[in-house]
Amino acid sequence: MGAPDHSGDPERHEGLDEEQVRRIALVGGLLLVVILALVFIVENSRQVPVSFVFFTADISLIWVIVLSMAVGGVLGVVVRRLVRRRILHRED
């Protein structure tokens, strides 16, 4: 007498179901992003001189990077809106 065969039983799950695999992949991906962000911050935490128009300041490199990204993002949105507005006015 052997063990009962449950190979066709839909209630029997071997391993993880699809939702569990997705959650594990999501948590793993988020963990990887957090670790990479922490390494990036630590590697770029040294002070660097930044020359503004009228003065120079020593600022942490990570802040220079973050502020440059923010300014670039804002300028990108503003330029896109100006170009879109100019194109719309030409069509009228």
PDB file of N, CA, C and O in Angstrom:
ATOM      1  N   MET A   1       0.835  -1.174   0.000  1.00  0.00           N
ATOM      2  CA  MET A   1       0.000   0.000   0.000  1.00  0.00           C
ATOM      3  C   MET A   1       0.881   1.239   0.000  1.00  0.00           C
ATOM      4  O   MET A   1       1.644   1.462   0.940  1.00  0.00           O
ATOM      5  N   GLY A   2       0.782   2.021  -1.020  1.00  0.00           N
ATOM      6  CA  GLY A   2       1.564   3.229  -1.118  1.00  0.00           C
ATOM      7  C   GLY A   2       0.783   4.443  -0.678  1.00  0.00           C
ATOM      8  O   GLY A   2      -0.387   4.343  -0.310  1.00  0.00           O
ATOM      9  N   ALA A   3       1.432   5.586  -0.718  1.00  0.00           N
ATOM     10  CA  ALA A   3       0.783   6.849  -0.367  1.00  0.00           C
ATOM     11  C   ALA A   3      -0.239   7.199  -1.441  1.00  0.00           C
ATOM     12  O   ALA A   3      -0.053   6.866  -2.612  1.00  0.00           O
ATOM     13  N   PRO A   4      -1.317   7.869  -1.045  1.00  0.00           N
ATOM     14  CA  PRO A   4      -2.336   8.236  -2.037  1.00  0.00           C
ATOM     15  C   PRO A   4      -1.778   9.225  -3.053  1.00  0.00           C
ATOM     16  O   PRO A   4      -0.962  10.082  -2.713  1.00  0.00           O
ATOM     17  N   ASP A   5      -2.214   9.104  -4.277  1.00  0.00           N
ATOM     18  CA  ASP A   5      -1.760   9.985  -5.361  1.00  0.00           C
ATOM     19  C   ASP A   5      -2.651  11.229  -5.410  1.00  0.00           C
ATOM     20  O   ASP A   5      -3.847  11.140  -5.689  1.00  0.00           O
ATOM     21  N   HIS A   6      -2.049  12.388  -5.135  1.00  0.00           N
ATOM     22  CA  HIS A   6      -2.787  13.649  -5.157  1.00  0.00           C
ATOM     23  C   HIS A   6      -2.372  14.520  -6.344  1.00  0.00           C
ATOM     24  O   HIS A   6      -2.576  15.734  -6.315  1.00  0.00           O
ATOM     25  N   SER A   7      -1.795  13.921  -7.385  1.00  0.00           N
ATOM     26  CA  SER A   7      -1.237  14.714  -8.481  1.00  0.00           C
ATOM     27  C   SER A   7      -2.306  15.504  -9.236  1.00  0.00           C
ATOM     28  O   SER A   7      -2.007  16.566  -9.782  1.00  0.00           O
ATOM     29  N   GLY A   8      -3.548  15.008  -9.278  1.00  0.00           N
ATOM     30  CA  GLY A   8      -4.592  15.732  -9.983  1.00  0.00           C
ATOM     31  C   GLY A   8      -5.439  16.593  -9.075  1.00  0.00           C
ATOM     32  O   GLY A   8      -6.397  17.209  -9.542  1.00  0.00           O
ATOM     33  N   ASP A   9      -5.122  16.661  -7.792  1.00  0.00           N
ATOM     34  CA  ASP A   9      -5.910  17.388  -6.795  1.00  0.00           C
ATOM     35  C   ASP A   9      -5.573  18.874  -6.857  1.00  0.00           C
ATOM     36  O   ASP A   9      -4.435  19.244  -6.567  1.00  0.00           O
ATOM     37  N   PRO A  10      -6.534  19.755  -7.229  1.00  0.00           N
ATOM     38  CA  PRO A  10      -6.224  21.191  -7.325  1.00  0.00           C
ATOM     39  C   PRO A  10      -5.978  21.834  -5.970  1.00  0.00           C
ATOM     40  O   PRO A  10      -5.393  22.916  -5.914  1.00  0.00           O
ATOM     41  N   GLU A  11      -6.395  21.221  -4.892  1.00  0.00           N
ATOM     42  CA  GLU A  11      -6.190  21.783  -3.555  1.00  0.00           C
ATOM     43  C   GLU A  11      -4.763  21.579  -3.066  1.00  0.00           C
ATOM     44  O   GLU A  11      -4.325  22.268  -2.145  1.00  0.00           O
ATOM     45  N   ARG A  12      -4.041  20.659  -3.659  1.00  0.00           N
ATOM     46  CA  ARG A  12      -2.682  20.351  -3.211  1.00  0.00           C
ATOM     47  C   ARG A  12      -1.706  21.271  -3.946  1.00  0.00           C
ATOM     48  O   ARG A  12      -1.704  21.324  -5.176  1.00  0.00           O
ATOM     49  N   HIS A  13      -0.884  21.991  -3.195  1.00  0.00           N
ATOM     50  CA  HIS A  13       0.085  22.923  -3.778  1.00  0.00           C
ATOM     51  C   HIS A  13       1.494  22.412  -3.510  1.00  0.00           C
ATOM     52  O   HIS A  13       1.843  22.075  -2.379  1.00  0.00           O
ATOM     53  N   GLU A  14       2.274  22.361  -4.541  1.00  0.00           N
ATOM     54  CA  GLU A  14       3.683  22.016  -4.407  1.00  0.00           C
ATOM     55  C   GLU A  14       4.477  23.312  -4.358  1.00  0.00           C
ATOM     56  O   GLU A  14       4.474  24.052  -5.342  1.00  0.00           O
ATOM     57  N   GLY A  15       5.146  23.616  -3.278  1.00  0.00           N
ATOM     58  CA  GLY A  15       5.948  24.825  -3.175  1.00  0.00           C
ATOM     59  C   GLY A  15       5.102  26.062  -2.960  1.00  0.00           C
ATOM     60  O   GLY A  15       4.162  26.055  -2.165  1.00  0.00           O
ATOM     61  N   LEU A  16       5.443  27.125  -3.675  1.00  0.00           N
ATOM     62  CA  LEU A  16       4.785  28.419  -3.518  1.00  0.00           C
ATOM     63  C   LEU A  16       3.812  28.678  -4.657  1.00  0.00           C
ATOM     64  O   LEU A  16       4.034  28.247  -5.788  1.00  0.00           O
ATOM     65  N   ASP A  17       2.734  29.386  -4.348  1.00  0.00           N
ATOM     66  CA  ASP A  17       1.823  29.760  -5.424  1.00  0.00           C
ATOM     67  C   ASP A  17       2.324  31.038  -6.091  1.00  0.00           C
ATOM     68  O   ASP A  17       3.297  31.639  -5.637  1.00  0.00           O
ATOM     69  N   GLU A  18       1.666  31.447  -7.153  1.00  0.00           N
ATOM     70  CA  GLU A  18       2.127  32.576  -7.962  1.00  0.00           C
ATOM     71  C   GLU A  18       2.154  33.891  -7.172  1.00  0.00           C
ATOM     72  O   GLU A  18       3.080  34.686  -7.336  1.00  0.00           O
ATOM     73  N   GLU A  19       1.162  34.124  -6.329  1.00  0.00           N
ATOM     74  CA  GLU A  19       1.101  35.351  -5.525  1.00  0.00           C
ATOM     75  C   GLU A  19       2.260  35.422  -4.536  1.00  0.00           C
ATOM     76  O   GLU A  19       2.836  36.490  -4.332  1.00  0.00           O
ATOM     77  N   GLN A  20       2.600  34.304  -3.929  1.00  0.00           N
ATOM     78  CA  GLN A  20       3.723  34.280  -2.983  1.00  0.00           C
ATOM     79  C   GLN A  20       5.039  34.555  -3.702  1.00  0.00           C
ATOM     80  O   GLN A  20       5.895  35.269  -3.179  1.00  0.00           O
ATOM     81  N   VAL A  21       5.203  33.999  -4.883  1.00  0.00           N
ATOM     82  CA  VAL A  21       6.423  34.229  -5.662  1.00  0.00           C
ATOM     83  C   VAL A  21       6.532  35.714  -6.017  1.00  0.00           C
ATOM     84  O   VAL A  21       7.618  36.289  -5.937  1.00  0.00           O
ATOM     85  N   ARG A  22       5.407  36.342  -6.411  1.00  0.00           N
ATOM     86  CA  ARG A  22       5.419  37.777  -6.726  1.00  0.00           C
ATOM     87  C   ARG A  22       5.815  38.609  -5.508  1.00  0.00           C
ATOM     88  O   ARG A  22       6.612  39.542  -5.614  1.00  0.00           O
ATOM     89  N   ARG A  23       5.251  38.262  -4.353  1.00  0.00           N
ATOM     90  CA  ARG A  23       5.582  39.022  -3.138  1.00  0.00           C
ATOM     91  C   ARG A  23       7.047  38.868  -2.764  1.00  0.00           C
ATOM     92  O   ARG A  23       7.700  39.842  -2.387  1.00  0.00           O
ATOM     93  N   ILE A  24       7.562  37.660  -2.865  1.00  0.00           N
ATOM     94  CA  ILE A  24       8.979  37.442  -2.554  1.00  0.00           C
ATOM     95  C   ILE A  24       9.858  38.220  -3.525  1.00  0.00           C
ATOM     96  O   ILE A  24      10.850  38.822  -3.113  1.00  0.00           O
ATOM     97  N   ALA A  25       9.507  38.216  -4.809  1.00  0.00           N
ATOM     98  CA  ALA A  25      10.282  38.965  -5.798  1.00  0.00           C
ATOM     99  C   ALA A  25      10.213  40.461  -5.529  1.00  0.00           C
ATOM    100  O   ALA A  25      11.218  41.161  -5.657  1.00  0.00           O
ATOM    101  N   LEU A  26       9.026  40.964  -5.155  1.00  0.00           N
ATOM    102  CA  LEU A  26       8.867  42.389  -4.855  1.00  0.00           C
ATOM    103  C   LEU A  26       9.700  42.786  -3.639  1.00  0.00           C
ATOM    104  O   LEU A  26      10.402  43.797  -3.667  1.00  0.00           O
ATOM    105  N   VAL A  27       9.623  42.001  -2.587  1.00  0.00           N
ATOM    106  CA  VAL A  27      10.397  42.299  -1.374  1.00  0.00           C
ATOM    107  C   VAL A  27      11.889  42.218  -1.674  1.00  0.00           C
ATOM    108  O   VAL A  27      12.658  43.064  -1.217  1.00  0.00           O
ATOM    109  N   GLY A  28      12.303  41.216  -2.431  1.00  0.00           N
ATOM    110  CA  GLY A  28      13.716  41.095  -2.804  1.00  0.00           C
ATOM    111  C   GLY A  28      14.187  42.272  -3.630  1.00  0.00           C
ATOM    112  O   GLY A  28      15.280  42.794  -3.405  1.00  0.00           O
ATOM    113  N   GLY A  29      13.363  42.701  -4.597  1.00  0.00           N
ATOM    114  CA  GLY A  29      13.724  43.850  -5.427  1.00  0.00           C
ATOM    115  C   GLY A  29      13.816  45.134  -4.621  1.00  0.00           C
ATOM    116  O   GLY A  29      14.743  45.925  -4.796  1.00  0.00           O
ATOM    117  N   LEU A  30      12.841  45.338  -3.729  1.00  0.00           N
ATOM    118  CA  LEU A  30      12.870  46.535  -2.875  1.00  0.00           C
ATOM    119  C   LEU A  30      14.078  46.525  -1.951  1.00  0.00           C
ATOM    120  O   LEU A  30      14.709  47.559  -1.735  1.00  0.00           O
ATOM    121  N   LEU A  31      14.396  45.361  -1.410  1.00  0.00           N
ATOM    122  CA  LEU A  31      15.563  45.242  -0.535  1.00  0.00           C
ATOM    123  C   LEU A  31      16.844  45.570  -1.300  1.00  0.00           C
ATOM    124  O   LEU A  31      17.730  46.242  -0.773  1.00  0.00           O
ATOM    125  N   LEU A  32      16.938  45.099  -2.531  1.00  0.00           N
ATOM    126  CA  LEU A  32      18.101  45.396  -3.359  1.00  0.00           C
ATOM    127  C   LEU A  32      18.213  46.897  -3.641  1.00  0.00           C
ATOM    128  O   LEU A  32      19.310  47.451  -3.584  1.00  0.00           O
ATOM    129  N   VAL A  33      17.094  47.560  -3.943  1.00  0.00           N
ATOM    130  CA  VAL A  33      17.100  49.003  -4.203  1.00  0.00           C
ATOM    131  C   VAL A  33      17.522  49.770  -2.949  1.00  0.00           C
ATOM    132  O   VAL A  33      18.300  50.720  -3.041  1.00  0.00           O
ATOM    133  N   VAL A  34      17.021  49.370  -1.790  1.00  0.00           N
ATOM    134  CA  VAL A  34      17.382  50.044  -0.538  1.00  0.00           C
ATOM    135  C   VAL A  34      18.873  49.872  -0.253  1.00  0.00           C
ATOM    136  O   VAL A  34      19.541  50.829   0.140  1.00  0.00           O
ATOM    137  N   ILE A  35      19.396  48.671  -0.445  1.00  0.00           N
ATOM    138  CA  ILE A  35      20.828  48.431  -0.206  1.00  0.00           C
ATOM    139  C   ILE A  35      21.668  49.259  -1.162  1.00  0.00           C
ATOM    140  O   ILE A  35      22.653  49.872  -0.752  1.00  0.00           O
ATOM    141  N   LEU A  36      21.286  49.282  -2.441  1.00  0.00           N
ATOM    142  CA  LEU A  36      22.040  50.091  -3.412  1.00  0.00           C
ATOM    143  C   LEU A  36      21.971  51.577  -3.085  1.00  0.00           C
ATOM    144  O   LEU A  36      22.964  52.288  -3.234  1.00  0.00           O
ATOM    145  N   ALA A  37      20.806  52.057  -2.639  1.00  0.00           N
ATOM    146  CA  ALA A  37      20.675  53.464  -2.265  1.00  0.00           C
ATOM    147  C   ALA A  37      21.564  53.785  -1.071  1.00  0.00           C
ATOM    148  O   ALA A  37      22.219  54.826  -1.052  1.00  0.00           O
ATOM    149  N   LEU A  38      21.594  52.908  -0.078  1.00  0.00           N
ATOM    150  CA  LEU A  38      22.450  53.141   1.096  1.00  0.00           C
ATOM    151  C   LEU A  38      23.921  53.158   0.713  1.00  0.00           C
ATOM    152  O   LEU A  38      24.674  54.005   1.193  1.00  0.00           O
ATOM    153  N   VAL A  39      24.342  52.234  -0.146  1.00  0.00           N
ATOM    154  CA  VAL A  39      25.737  52.217  -0.604  1.00  0.00           C
ATOM    155  C   VAL A  39      26.043  53.496  -1.377  1.00  0.00           C
ATOM    156  O   VAL A  39      27.112  54.082  -1.202  1.00  0.00           O
ATOM    157  N   PHE A  40      25.118  53.935  -2.229  1.00  0.00           N
ATOM    158  CA  PHE A  40      25.303  55.164  -2.999  1.00  0.00           C
ATOM    159  C   PHE A  40      25.461  56.366  -2.071  1.00  0.00           C
ATOM    160  O   PHE A  40      26.323  57.216  -2.297  1.00  0.00           O
ATOM    161  N   ILE A  41      24.633  56.438  -1.028  1.00  0.00           N
ATOM    162  CA  ILE A  41      24.704  57.556  -0.076  1.00  0.00           C
ATOM    163  C   ILE A  41      26.023  57.534   0.678  1.00  0.00           C
ATOM    164  O   ILE A  41      26.665  58.574   0.826  1.00  0.00           O
ATOM    165  N   VAL A  42      26.435  56.367   1.156  1.00  0.00           N
ATOM    166  CA  VAL A  42      27.686  56.263   1.917  1.00  0.00           C
ATOM    167  C   VAL A  42      28.884  56.610   1.039  1.00  0.00           C
ATOM    168  O   VAL A  42      29.800  57.307   1.476  1.00  0.00           O
ATOM    169  N   GLU A  43      28.875  56.124  -0.195  1.00  0.00           N
ATOM    170  CA  GLU A  43      29.996  56.389  -1.098  1.00  0.00           C
ATOM    171  C   GLU A  43      30.087  57.854  -1.513  1.00  0.00           C
ATOM    172  O   GLU A  43      31.165  58.323  -1.878  1.00  0.00           O
ATOM    173  N   ASN A  44      28.982  58.577  -1.463  1.00  0.00           N
ATOM    174  CA  ASN A  44      28.963  59.975  -1.900  1.00  0.00           C
ATOM    175  C   ASN A  44      28.722  60.942  -0.749  1.00  0.00           C
ATOM    176  O   ASN A  44      28.137  62.009  -0.942  1.00  0.00           O
ATOM    177  N   SER A  45      29.167  60.575   0.441  1.00  0.00           N
ATOM    178  CA  SER A  45      28.910  61.423   1.605  1.00  0.00           C
ATOM    179  C   SER A  45      30.042  62.405   1.901  1.00  0.00           C
ATOM    180  O   SER A  45      29.925  63.204   2.831  1.00  0.00           O
ATOM    181  N   ARG A  46      31.115  62.367   1.150  1.00  0.00           N
ATOM    182  CA  ARG A  46      32.234  63.277   1.423  1.00  0.00           C
ATOM    183  C   ARG A  46      31.862  64.717   1.062  1.00  0.00           C
ATOM    184  O   ARG A  46      30.994  64.950   0.220  1.00  0.00           O
ATOM    185  N   GLN A  47      32.514  65.661   1.697  1.00  0.00           N
ATOM    186  CA  GLN A  47      32.284  67.087   1.455  1.00  0.00           C
ATOM    187  C   GLN A  47      33.044  67.521   0.202  1.00  0.00           C
ATOM    188  O   GLN A  47      34.204  67.160   0.005  1.00  0.00           O
ATOM    189  N   VAL A  48      32.376  68.291  -0.628  1.00  0.00           N
ATOM    190  CA  VAL A  48      33.011  68.832  -1.832  1.00  0.00           C
ATOM    191  C   VAL A  48      32.730  70.327  -1.895  1.00  0.00           C
ATOM    192  O   VAL A  48      31.664  70.776  -1.474  1.00  0.00           O
ATOM    193  N   PRO A  49      33.676  71.099  -2.417  1.00  0.00           N
ATOM    194  CA  PRO A  49      33.414  72.531  -2.576  1.00  0.00           C
ATOM    195  C   PRO A  49      32.516  72.772  -3.791  1.00  0.00           C
ATOM    196  O   PRO A  49      32.762  72.245  -4.876  1.00  0.00           O
ATOM    197  N   VAL A  50      31.482  73.569  -3.590  1.00  0.00           N
ATOM    198  CA  VAL A  50      30.576  73.922  -4.676  1.00  0.00           C
ATOM    199  C   VAL A  50      30.638  75.437  -4.831  1.00  0.00           C
ATOM    200  O   VAL A  50      30.387  76.182  -3.884  1.00  0.00           O
ATOM    201  N   SER A  51      30.977  75.882  -6.039  1.00  0.00           N
ATOM    202  CA  SER A  51      31.114  77.304  -6.300  1.00  0.00           C
ATOM    203  C   SER A  51      29.811  77.840  -6.874  1.00  0.00           C
ATOM    204  O   SER A  51      29.391  77.460  -7.967  1.00  0.00           O
ATOM    205  N   PHE A  52      29.176  78.739  -6.109  1.00  0.00           N
ATOM    206  CA  PHE A  52      27.997  79.438  -6.581  1.00  0.00           C
ATOM    207  C   PHE A  52      28.483  80.752  -7.188  1.00  0.00           C
ATOM    208  O   PHE A  52      29.690  80.988  -7.229  1.00  0.00           O
ATOM    209  N   VAL A  53      27.612  81.584  -7.644  1.00  0.00           N
ATOM    210  CA  VAL A  53      28.029  82.800  -8.332  1.00  0.00           C
ATOM    211  C   VAL A  53      28.820  83.722  -7.406  1.00  0.00           C
ATOM    212  O   VAL A  53      29.878  84.225  -7.786  1.00  0.00           O
ATOM    213  N   PHE A  54      28.309  83.947  -6.187  1.00  0.00           N
ATOM    214  CA  PHE A  54      28.945  84.921  -5.299  1.00  0.00           C
ATOM    215  C   PHE A  54      29.681  84.307  -4.116  1.00  0.00           C
ATOM    216  O   PHE A  54      30.329  85.031  -3.360  1.00  0.00           O
ATOM    217  N   PHE A  55      29.599  83.001  -3.936  1.00  0.00           N
ATOM    218  CA  PHE A  55      30.278  82.368  -2.799  1.00  0.00           C
ATOM    219  C   PHE A  55      30.522  80.892  -3.101  1.00  0.00           C
ATOM    220  O   PHE A  55      29.978  80.331  -4.051  1.00  0.00           O
ATOM    221  N   THR A  56      31.357  80.284  -2.261  1.00  0.00           N
ATOM    222  CA  THR A  56      31.656  78.853  -2.355  1.00  0.00           C
ATOM    223  C   THR A  56      31.278  78.201  -1.041  1.00  0.00           C
ATOM    224  O   THR A  56      31.506  78.769   0.027  1.00  0.00           O
ATOM    225  N   ALA A  57      30.701  77.009  -1.114  1.00  0.00           N
ATOM    226  CA  ALA A  57      30.296  76.293   0.097  1.00  0.00           C
ATOM    227  C   ALA A  57      30.753  74.842   0.006  1.00  0.00           C
ATOM    228  O   ALA A  57      30.795  74.263  -1.080  1.00  0.00           O
ATOM    229  N   ASP A  58      31.092  74.263   1.141  1.00  0.00           N
ATOM    230  CA  ASP A  58      31.400  72.837   1.214  1.00  0.00           C
ATOM    231  C   ASP A  58      30.114  72.099   1.543  1.00  0.00           C
ATOM    232  O   ASP A  58      29.519  72.298   2.602  1.00  0.00           O
ATOM    233  N   ILE A  59      29.693  71.243   0.617  1.00  0.00           N
ATOM    234  CA  ILE A  59      28.436  70.523   0.743  1.00  0.00           C
ATOM    235  C   ILE A  59      28.708  69.043   0.514  1.00  0.00           C
ATOM    236  O   ILE A  59      29.599  68.680  -0.254  1.00  0.00           O
ATOM    237  N   SER A  60      27.941  68.194   1.180  1.00  0.00           N
ATOM    238  CA  SER A  60      28.045  66.764   0.963  1.00  0.00           C
ATOM    239  C   SER A  60      27.687  66.447  -0.484  1.00  0.00           C
ATOM    240  O   SER A  60      26.704  66.965  -1.012  1.00  0.00           O
ATOM    241  N   LEU A  61      28.480  65.602  -1.120  1.00  0.00           N
ATOM    242  CA  LEU A  61      28.298  65.295  -2.536  1.00  0.00           C
ATOM    243  C   LEU A  61      26.909  64.723  -2.817  1.00  0.00           C
ATOM    244  O   LEU A  61      26.336  65.003  -3.870  1.00  0.00           O
ATOM    245  N   ILE A  62      26.364  63.939  -1.911  1.00  0.00           N
ATOM    246  CA  ILE A  62      25.041  63.360  -2.139  1.00  0.00           C
ATOM    247  C   ILE A  62      23.983  64.453  -2.295  1.00  0.00           C
ATOM    248  O   ILE A  62      23.058  64.317  -3.097  1.00  0.00           O
ATOM    249  N   TRP A  63      24.122  65.544  -1.521  1.00  0.00           N
ATOM    250  CA  TRP A  63      23.160  66.641  -1.643  1.00  0.00           C
ATOM    251  C   TRP A  63      23.318  67.378  -2.968  1.00  0.00           C
ATOM    252  O   TRP A  63      22.336  67.845  -3.544  1.00  0.00           O
ATOM    253  N   VAL A  64      24.535  67.478  -3.441  1.00  0.00           N
ATOM    254  CA  VAL A  64      24.761  68.098  -4.751  1.00  0.00           C
ATOM    255  C   VAL A  64      24.069  67.269  -5.830  1.00  0.00           C
ATOM    256  O   VAL A  64      23.426  67.813  -6.727  1.00  0.00           O
ATOM    257  N   ILE A  65      24.207  65.952  -5.733  1.00  0.00           N
ATOM    258  CA  ILE A  65      23.591  65.062  -6.714  1.00  0.00           C
ATOM    259  C   ILE A  65      22.066  65.156  -6.635  1.00  0.00           C
ATOM    260  O   ILE A  65      21.400  65.304  -7.660  1.00  0.00           O
ATOM    261  N   VAL A  66      21.515  65.071  -5.430  1.00  0.00           N
ATOM    262  CA  VAL A  66      20.056  65.106  -5.254  1.00  0.00           C
ATOM    263  C   VAL A  66      19.481  66.444  -5.718  1.00  0.00           C
ATOM    264  O   VAL A  66      18.474  66.473  -6.425  1.00  0.00           O
ATOM    265  N   LEU A  67      20.109  67.537  -5.329  1.00  0.00           N
ATOM    266  CA  LEU A  67      19.611  68.856  -5.740  1.00  0.00           C
ATOM    267  C   LEU A  67      19.729  69.054  -7.249  1.00  0.00           C
ATOM    268  O   LEU A  67      18.857  69.667  -7.864  1.00  0.00           O
ATOM    269  N   SER A  68      20.797  68.540  -7.843  1.00  0.00           N
ATOM    270  CA  SER A  68      20.945  68.643  -9.304  1.00  0.00           C
ATOM    271  C   SER A  68      19.858  67.855 -10.016  1.00  0.00           C
ATOM    272  O   SER A  68      19.319  68.306 -11.027  1.00  0.00           O
ATOM    273  N   MET A  69      19.534  66.674  -9.489  1.00  0.00           N
ATOM    274  CA  MET A  69      18.451  65.876 -10.075  1.00  0.00           C
ATOM    275  C   MET A  69      17.110  66.588  -9.938  1.00  0.00           C
ATOM    276  O   MET A  69      16.302  66.580 -10.866  1.00  0.00           O
ATOM    277  N   ALA A  70      16.873  67.204  -8.781  1.00  0.00           N
ATOM    278  CA  ALA A  70      15.601  67.906  -8.557  1.00  0.00           C
ATOM    279  C   ALA A  70      15.481  69.108  -9.484  1.00  0.00           C
ATOM    280  O   ALA A  70      14.433  69.316 -10.095  1.00  0.00           O
ATOM    281  N   VAL A  71      16.542  69.899  -9.594  1.00  0.00           N
ATOM    282  CA  VAL A  71      16.516  71.068 -10.476  1.00  0.00           C
ATOM    283  C   VAL A  71      16.334  70.624 -11.926  1.00  0.00           C
ATOM    284  O   VAL A  71      15.571  71.237 -12.672  1.00  0.00           O
ATOM    285  N   GLY A  72      17.026  69.568 -12.325  1.00  0.00           N
ATOM    286  CA  GLY A  72      16.868  69.049 -13.684  1.00  0.00           C
ATOM    287  C   GLY A  72      15.451  68.566 -13.950  1.00  0.00           C
ATOM    288  O   GLY A  72      14.909  68.793 -15.031  1.00  0.00           O
ATOM    289  N   GLY A  73      14.850  67.903 -12.975  1.00  0.00           N
ATOM    290  CA  GLY A  73      13.472  67.439 -13.132  1.00  0.00           C
ATOM    291  C   GLY A  73      12.500  68.585 -13.283  1.00  0.00           C
ATOM    292  O   GLY A  73      11.622  68.554 -14.145  1.00  0.00           O
ATOM    293  N   VAL A  74      12.653  69.598 -12.445  1.00  0.00           N
ATOM    294  CA  VAL A  74      11.769  70.768 -12.522  1.00  0.00           C
ATOM    295  C   VAL A  74      11.959  71.489 -13.856  1.00  0.00           C
ATOM    296  O   VAL A  74      10.980  71.866 -14.500  1.00  0.00           O
ATOM    297  N   LEU A  75      13.194  71.679 -14.269  1.00  0.00           N
ATOM    298  CA  LEU A  75      13.445  72.345 -15.556  1.00  0.00           C
ATOM    299  C   LEU A  75      12.884  71.521 -16.715  1.00  0.00           C
ATOM    300  O   LEU A  75      12.370  72.084 -17.681  1.00  0.00           O
ATOM    301  N   GLY A  76      12.977  70.201 -16.628  1.00  0.00           N
ATOM    302  CA  GLY A  76      12.424  69.351 -17.670  1.00  0.00           C
ATOM    303  C   GLY A  76      10.922  69.520 -17.803  1.00  0.00           C
ATOM    304  O   GLY A  76      10.403  69.590 -18.917  1.00  0.00           O
ATOM    305  N   VAL A  77      10.213  69.585 -16.675  1.00  0.00           N
ATOM    306  CA  VAL A  77       8.762  69.778 -16.692  1.00  0.00           C
ATOM    307  C   VAL A  77       8.423  71.152 -17.254  1.00  0.00           C
ATOM    308  O   VAL A  77       7.510  71.274 -18.071  1.00  0.00           O
ATOM    309  N   VAL A  78       9.144  72.190 -16.829  1.00  0.00           N
ATOM    310  CA  VAL A  78       8.873  73.553 -17.301  1.00  0.00           C
ATOM    311  C   VAL A  78       9.117  73.657 -18.809  1.00  0.00           C
ATOM    312  O   VAL A  78       8.298  74.232 -19.527  1.00  0.00           O
ATOM    313  N   VAL A  79      10.217  73.115 -19.288  1.00  0.00           N
ATOM    314  CA  VAL A  79      10.525  73.191 -20.718  1.00  0.00           C
ATOM    315  C   VAL A  79       9.488  72.414 -21.521  1.00  0.00           C
ATOM    316  O   VAL A  79       9.059  72.874 -22.579  1.00  0.00           O
ATOM    317  N   ARG A  80       9.082  71.248 -21.035  1.00  0.00           N
ATOM    318  CA  ARG A  80       8.075  70.456 -21.743  1.00  0.00           C
ATOM    319  C   ARG A  80       6.766  71.224 -21.864  1.00  0.00           C
ATOM    320  O   ARG A  80       6.134  71.216 -22.920  1.00  0.00           O
ATOM    321  N   ARG A  81       6.360  71.884 -20.791  1.00  0.00           N
ATOM    322  CA  ARG A  81       5.119  72.668 -20.832  1.00  0.00           C
ATOM    323  C   ARG A  81       5.234  73.852 -21.780  1.00  0.00           C
ATOM    324  O   ARG A  81       4.298  74.148 -22.522  1.00  0.00           O
ATOM    325  N   LEU A  82       6.386  74.536 -21.760  1.00  0.00           N
ATOM    326  CA  LEU A  82       6.576  75.669 -22.670  1.00  0.00           C
ATOM    327  C   LEU A  82       6.547  75.226 -24.120  1.00  0.00           C
ATOM    328  O   LEU A  82       5.940  75.891 -24.960  1.00  0.00           O
ATOM    329  N   VAL A  83       7.195  74.113 -24.422  1.00  0.00           N
ATOM    330  CA  VAL A  83       7.214  73.612 -25.802  1.00  0.00           C
ATOM    331  C   VAL A  83       5.813  73.186 -26.214  1.00  0.00           C
ATOM    332  O   VAL A  83       5.377  73.489 -27.324  1.00  0.00           O
ATOM    333  N   ARG A  84       5.101  72.487 -25.334  1.00  0.00           N
ATOM    334  CA  ARG A  84       3.742  72.058 -25.652  1.00  0.00           C
ATOM    335  C   ARG A  84       2.837  73.261 -25.891  1.00  0.00           C
ATOM    336  O   ARG A  84       2.026  73.256 -26.817  1.00  0.00           O
ATOM    337  N   ARG A  85       2.975  74.293 -25.056  1.00  0.00           N
ATOM    338  CA  ARG A  85       2.157  75.501 -25.211  1.00  0.00           C
ATOM    339  C   ARG A  85       2.472  76.191 -26.538  1.00  0.00           C
ATOM    340  O   ARG A  85       1.570  76.663 -27.229  1.00  0.00           O
ATOM    341  N   ARG A  86       3.759  76.245 -26.887  1.00  0.00           N
ATOM    342  CA  ARG A  86       4.159  76.898 -28.140  1.00  0.00           C
ATOM    343  C   ARG A  86       3.609  76.127 -29.342  1.00  0.00           C
ATOM    344  O   ARG A  86       3.166  76.735 -30.317  1.00  0.00           O
ATOM    345  N   ILE A  87       3.636  74.794 -29.278  1.00  0.00           N
ATOM    346  CA  ILE A  87       3.106  73.980 -30.371  1.00  0.00           C
ATOM    347  C   ILE A  87       1.605  74.171 -30.489  1.00  0.00           C
ATOM    348  O   ILE A  87       1.086  74.279 -31.600  1.00  0.00           O
ATOM    349  N   LEU A  88       0.896  74.215 -29.366  1.00  0.00           N
ATOM    350  CA  LEU A  88      -0.552  74.401 -29.401  1.00  0.00           C
ATOM    351  C   LEU A  88      -0.928  75.763 -29.961  1.00  0.00           C
ATOM    352  O   LEU A  88      -1.922  75.872 -30.679  1.00  0.00           O
ATOM    353  N   HIS A  89      -0.163  76.802 -29.655  1.00  0.00           N
ATOM    354  CA  HIS A  89      -0.463  78.146 -30.164  1.00  0.00           C
ATOM    355  C   HIS A  89      -0.179  78.245 -31.665  1.00  0.00           C
ATOM    356  O   HIS A  89      -0.840  79.015 -32.362  1.00  0.00           O
ATOM    357  N   ARG A  90       0.783  77.488 -32.167  1.00  0.00           N
ATOM    358  CA  ARG A  90       1.072  77.515 -33.605  1.00  0.00           C
ATOM    359  C   ARG A  90      -0.059  76.873 -34.396  1.00  0.00           C
ATOM    360  O   ARG A  90      -0.347  77.286 -35.520  1.00  0.00           O
ATOM    361  N   GLU A  91      -0.703  75.861 -33.811  1.00  0.00           N
ATOM    362  CA  GLU A  91      -1.767  75.165 -34.520  1.00  0.00           C
ATOM    363  C   GLU A  91      -3.033  76.001 -34.603  1.00  0.00           C
ATOM    364  O   GLU A  91      -3.868  75.745 -35.471  1.00  0.00           O
ATOM    365  N   ASP A  92      -3.211  76.995 -33.733  1.00  0.00           N
ATOM    366  CA  ASP A  92      -4.426  77.830 -33.723  1.00  0.00           C
ATOM    367  C   ASP A  92      -4.444  78.864 -34.801  1.00  0.00           C
ATOM    368  O   ASP A  92      -5.402  79.629 -34.907  1.00  0.00           O
TER     369      ASP A  92
END
